[in-house]
Each structure stands twice: as structure tokens, then as C-alpha cells.
Amino acid sequence: MNGETIVVGGGVIGLTSAVVLAEAGHRVRLWSPGEPGATTSAVAGGLWWPYRIEPEERVGAWALRSLEVYAGLLDRPEETGARLVSGVHAATPLDGLGAWAAEVDGLRAATEAEYTPGDGLWARLPVLDMPTHLTWLLGRLEAAGGRVERRTVTSLAEAAEGARAVVNCTGLGAAHLVPDAGMRPVRGQLVVVENPGVDTWFTHTGTGSESTYFIPQPGRLLLGGTAEAGADSLEPDPVTAREIVARCAGLRPEIAGARVLGHRVGLRPERAGGVRLEREELPGGGVLVHNYGHGGAGVTVAWGCADEVAALLDA
Ligand SMILES: Cc1cc2nc3c(=O)[nH]c(=O)nc-3n(C[C@H](O)[C@H](O)[C@H](O)COP(=O)(O)OP(=O)(O)OC[C@H]3O[C@@H](n4cnc5c(N)ncnc54)[C@H](O)[C@@H]3O)c2cc1C
């Protein structure tokens, strides 16, 4: 055994886990087939909020730990991609949230001027500019001595060969790699427009596959969205794109005329029973820790999950 820890997967979950492990003194190699910009994580809206993720009893602690880390990154937004932005979650009564909500500063019912009709929740939360944040994570990993290699694995046993430990952060890839029949894609489509002056975010997720949200990012405004369970096409659908713009313009009319800069599609890695974050002993004496299935909130929980990976490896 060579004493190395192999992290498989270069999205926000793999990169954050690799950073925590490298900074704790592990010799880390991260394997990923492509650049971080080619992952689902790069498509994410980047808003801190536990949406479409389970199990509820573990998510709160992971999310609060991540909130604490993001708060420490806000003074260098150009570098880290982290900013505090105010906004409204529609149809989200304060008393319907989990116990974690009591630990989040400043959550309150929206006033009529901020959002009507009723049931709007006002919050000031971290928003991560994901392409910038992923690049920053990569730099932080390399600064801690971690090595990044372009590599696709066909089995976790291949990664385990000779290594002390393997951390499986392959998101939707875990469906085939583990294999895990509980994994399914939840397709999300976004439209990227020139920002016509919107400086707050808004979400209304509803119960069907259509949602309405906008999130300001540097130089652009992200418009959403969809949550289509089981759909796996990465092709943006033009009709869906027009409907997204129309729904967002229904709330902020200036969005109707905003120049379209691009279209994005990502597949949320959702898992029946929720995130799999657990340790397995390997036959050759090594350790395998799974960290996948973060659904619609991988950015929101990445640091709490990474800390737990480190604890499981050292257990
Ligand atoms: C439209 C949209 C909006 C979203 N908005 C938000 C948001 O506002 N806030 C939030 O918290 N979350 C959001 N999410 C959810 C978030 O994007 C995911 O939960 C998160 O990206 C999952 O991260 P991950 O690292 O597990 O997966 P990924 O980013 O998919 O990374 C998986 C990595 O594993 C690699 N991999 C897979 N198979 C193999 C293999 N066989 N060998 C080697 N490497 C492999 C992949 O190449 C990739 O590098 C959104 C998602 C979508 C689609």
C-alpha cells in the first residue's frame, strides 16, 4: 500500500473532500475525466439552501458547517466566488423548515414590498459563482499538496489498487460504478442572460417539474428552471428555455428583453434514501468512503460532508 488517498470525482463534492483531506495531512490524488467546468457542479445556481436533498436528520448539520466555511470566504469574492446576496423563497413558511433554520441568521417572513402574495421567506445567503469557486478549490487543493489527474475509472477496485483509501465522489457516475440502482438524474435547465439590473435572487420551486428562479452572478443572471426526475438529456430544449424566460419575466418584467448569453443543463445526482456517506472496509485492507447522491444541494452541504469523510477515514 502506498499510503495515498484517491478521491474519484472532480465536482464540488470531490474537490471539497480532497481539500479537507489534503489540509489534514493526507497524500491526496484526485481523479477526474475532465476540467471542473465540465461537471454538474459548474452548472449549479450556487445558492446555499437545502433543496431536494435527504436525509433530513443529517443534512442540517452538513449545511450549517458549509455555511460557516462560506462565511469565511466572503471577503475575497473575485477569488473564491462567494458572495452574500438577499432574496426571497416563495411559498416557504418559516415554521415549515427543519431545526437547522434556527441557526441561520436573519431568516424572516418577506414584507409585502419584498414579495406578495404571502408566505415568502426573506434571507441573505451565500451565492457561489461556481466556475470561479471550482477553480479556487482546485488551486487550494494544489497548494495543500494534492495532485489532480485526468482519469476515468471503470471500477472502484481499480482506484483502490495500492491506495490506502478511496473516496467515491462520482455523483451520478456512482449509478454504474458502485453500482447503485437508487441513483437517478433530475434534469435542470437554465437560461443565462445579461443582467438587466436584478440584484436579488428569487425561487419558487412548486411541486411539479417546473420552477421559477433567478440568481444574480457576476456579469450575468441565471434563470431557472426545471427538475425533471429521470430525464437525462443534456441538450437545452428551446421551448423550455422560452418558458423559463417568460416565467421569470412575469416577476421581473425587465428580464423579458434581456440578451440571452447561453443555455445550461445539469443532471442533479439524486439517490433514493438520500446522500450515501459511509465507510466500507476493502478486502485488501484499504478503506472506501462513499460521498455521493447530493441531489439539488451539493454546494450547500459540501464542507460538512467533506469533514465527515475525513472523520470516517480516520475512524
Ligand atoms: C440546474 C441546477 C441547479 C443547481 N443549483 C444548485 C444550487 O443553487 N445550490 C446547490 O447547493 N446545489 C445546486 N445544484 C445541485 C448541485 O449541482 C449538485 O448537488 C452537485 O453538483 C453534486 O456535486 P458532485 O461533485 O457530487 O457531482 P458532479 O459535479 O457531477 O461531479 C461528479 C464528478 O465525478 C466524475 N466521475 C463520474 N464518474 C466517474 C468515473 N467513472 N471515473 C472518474 N470520475 C468520474 C465526474 O466526471 C465529475 O468530475 C444544482 C444542480 C442543477 C443541475
The ligand as an SDF file (V2000), in Angstrom:
LIG
                    3D

 53 58  0  0  0  0  0  0  0  0999 V2000
  -29.6680   23.3480  -12.7530 C   0  0  0  0  0  0  0  0  0  0  0  0
  -29.0520   23.0060  -11.4180 C   0  0  0  0  0  0  0  0  0  0  0  0
  -29.0180   23.9610  -10.4120 C   0  0  0  0  0  0  0  0  0  0  0  0
  -28.4630   23.6500   -9.1700 C   0  0  0  0  0  0  0  0  0  0  0  0
  -28.4210   24.6310   -8.2230 N   0  0  0  0  0  0  0  0  0  0  0  0
  -27.8730   24.3550   -7.0090 C   0  0  0  0  0  0  0  0  0  0  0  0
  -27.7950   25.3690   -6.0270 C   0  0  0  0  0  0  0  0  0  0  0  0
  -28.2070   26.5210   -6.2510 O   0  0  0  0  0  0  0  0  0  0  0  0
  -27.2630   25.0520   -4.8100 N   0  0  0  0  0  0  0  0  0  0  0  0
  -26.7930   23.7850   -4.5350 C   0  0  0  0  0  0  0  0  0  0  0  0
  -26.3220   23.5520   -3.4170 O   0  0  0  0  0  0  0  0  0  0  0  0
  -26.8340   22.8150   -5.4730 N   0  0  0  0  0  0  0  0  0  0  0  0
  -27.3750   23.0580   -6.6970 C   0  0  0  0  0  0  0  0  0  0  0  0
  -27.4480   22.0760   -7.6450 N   0  0  0  0  0  0  0  0  0  0  0  0
  -27.0350   20.7020   -7.2740 C   0  0  0  0  0  0  0  0  0  0  0  0
  -25.5410   20.5180   -7.4180 C   0  0  0  0  0  0  0  0  0  0  0  0
  -25.1340   20.9290   -8.6910 O   0  0  0  0  0  0  0  0  0  0  0  0
  -25.1540   19.0390   -7.1900 C   0  0  0  0  0  0  0  0  0  0  0  0
  -25.6950   18.5480   -5.9870 O   0  0  0  0  0  0  0  0  0  0  0  0
  -23.6390   18.9190   -7.1260 C   0  0  0  0  0  0  0  0  0  0  0  0
  -23.0680   19.4840   -8.2890 O   0  0  0  0  0  0  0  0  0  0  0  0
  -23.1950   17.4650   -6.9860 C   0  0  0  0  0  0  0  0  0  0  0  0
  -21.7950   17.5020   -6.9460 O   0  0  0  0  0  0  0  0  0  0  0  0
  -20.9240   16.2130   -7.2380 P   0  0  0  0  0  0  0  0  0  0  0  0
  -19.4960   16.6300   -7.1030 O   0  0  0  0  0  0  0  0  0  0  0  0
  -21.4170   15.0750   -6.4340 O   0  0  0  0  0  0  0  0  0  0  0  0
  -21.2720   15.8240   -8.7530 O   0  0  0  0  0  0  0  0  0  0  0  0
  -20.6270   16.3130  -10.1720 P   0  0  0  0  0  0  0  0  0  0  0  0
  -20.4500   17.7880  -10.2140 O   0  0  0  0  0  0  0  0  0  0  0  0
  -21.4790   15.6590  -11.1800 O   0  0  0  0  0  0  0  0  0  0  0  0
  -19.2030   15.6500  -10.1380 O   0  0  0  0  0  0  0  0  0  0  0  0
  -19.0180   14.2520  -10.2690 C   0  0  0  0  0  0  0  0  0  0  0  0
  -17.6070   14.0200  -10.7200 C   0  0  0  0  0  0  0  0  0  0  0  0
  -17.3760   12.6150  -10.8050 O   0  0  0  0  0  0  0  0  0  0  0  0
  -16.7360   12.3360  -12.0270 C   0  0  0  0  0  0  0  0  0  0  0  0
  -16.9790   10.9440  -12.3920 N   0  0  0  0  0  0  0  0  0  0  0  0
  -18.1500   10.3190  -12.6100 C   0  0  0  0  0  0  0  0  0  0  0  0
  -17.9210    9.0410  -12.9630 N   0  0  0  0  0  0  0  0  0  0  0  0
  -16.5660    8.8700  -12.9330 C   0  0  0  0  0  0  0  0  0  0  0  0
  -15.7010    7.7740  -13.2190 C   0  0  0  0  0  0  0  0  0  0  0  0
  -16.1790    6.5870  -13.5920 N   0  0  0  0  0  0  0  0  0  0  0  0
  -14.3500    7.9560  -13.1090 N   0  0  0  0  0  0  0  0  0  0  0  0
  -13.8500    9.1620  -12.7320 C   0  0  0  0  0  0  0  0  0  0  0  0
  -14.6270   10.2250  -12.4550 N   0  0  0  0  0  0  0  0  0  0  0  0
  -15.9690   10.0690  -12.5720 C   0  0  0  0  0  0  0  0  0  0  0  0
  -17.3740   13.3390  -12.9920 C   0  0  0  0  0  0  0  0  0  0  0  0
  -16.6360   13.4550  -14.1780 O   0  0  0  0  0  0  0  0  0  0  0  0
  -17.2830   14.5910  -12.1170 C   0  0  0  0  0  0  0  0  0  0  0  0
  -15.9840   15.1150  -12.1340 O   0  0  0  0  0  0  0  0  0  0  0  0
  -27.9540   22.3560   -8.9160 C   0  0  0  0  0  0  0  0  0  0  0  0
  -27.9610   21.4050   -9.9280 C   0  0  0  0  0  0  0  0  0  0  0  0
  -28.5120   21.7140  -11.1710 C   0  0  0  0  0  0  0  0  0  0  0  0
  -28.4860   20.6780  -12.2500 C   0  0  0  0  0  0  0  0  0  0  0  0
  1  2  1  0
  2  3  1  0
  2 52  2  0
  3  4  2  0
  4  5  1  0
  4 50  1  0
  5  6  2  0
  6  7  1  0
  6 13  1  0
  7  8  2  0
  7  9  1  0
  9 10  1  0
 10 11  2  0
 10 12  1  0
 12 13  2  0
 13 14  1  0
 14 15  1  0
 14 50  1  0
 15 16  1  0
 16 17  1  0
 16 18  1  0
 18 19  1  0
 18 20  1  0
 20 21  1  0
 20 22  1  0
 22 23  1  0
 23 24  1  0
 24 25  2  0
 24 26  1  0
 24 27  1  0
 27 28  1  0
 28 29  2  0
 28 30  1  0
 28 31  1  0
 31 32  1  0
 32 33  1  0
 33 34  1  0
 33 48  1  0
 34 35  1  0
 35 36  1  0
 35 46  1  0
 36 37  1  0
 36 45  1  0
 37 38  2  0
 38 39  1  0
 39 40  1  0
 39 45  2  0
 40 41  1  0
 40 42  2  0
 42 43  1  0
 43 44  2  0
 44 45  1  0
 46 47  1  0
 46 48  1  0
 48 49  1  0
 50 51  2  0
 51 52  1  0
 52 53  1  0
M  END
$$$$
